[in-house]
Amino acid sequence: MSLTSLFIFLLIWTMTSTSSCQLDLIRILLGPAHIYGMLYCTIDGSVIYGEITPTFPNAAVQMQCGAGTVVTSVKTDATGNFSIFLDAPRLMLLYVLTNCTLVVTTPLVDCNAALPSFGTLVSPLQLIGNTFHGLFNVTNFIPVGFRFVHSI
């Protein structure tokens, strides 16, 4: 009976350690990416220091890659914050960093009648580091800084 118990113990231990290694490999290869920021109701979407700067609620923010392919789209919340999570393989993160931008498609006039009714806000992405959330190593990106573009 003790030989059978030893065999079962070794079998379970082997399966557990294999699963742990596989999980580590999956975490390394498939760590999610988090892109987040706050959008302000200004000509360049940024805060004006020394003034009370209103945020841009309910604005459509797209992540576009390559020749304008929309990868995902979100709306800012009531406070102008947006958050995008991507389940991208780690090997794709360099591509995201160098070939993707954030594009605000909601006209600026929607948050302030004195701003243009045409054009968009565009920002490249900046890698700011990694954080751990549970089992996953999350790669974090923020917008470098939005700029007004007459048309895309």
Buried (B, 14 or more C-beta within 10 A) or exposed (E): EEEEEEEEEEEEEEEEEEEEEEEEEEBEEEBBBBBBBBBBBBBBBBBEEEEEBBBBBEBBBBBBBEEEEEBEBBEBBEEBBBEBEBEBEBEBBEEBBEBBBBBBBBBBEBBEEEBEEEBBBBBBBEBEEEEEEEEBBBBBBBBEBBBBEEEE
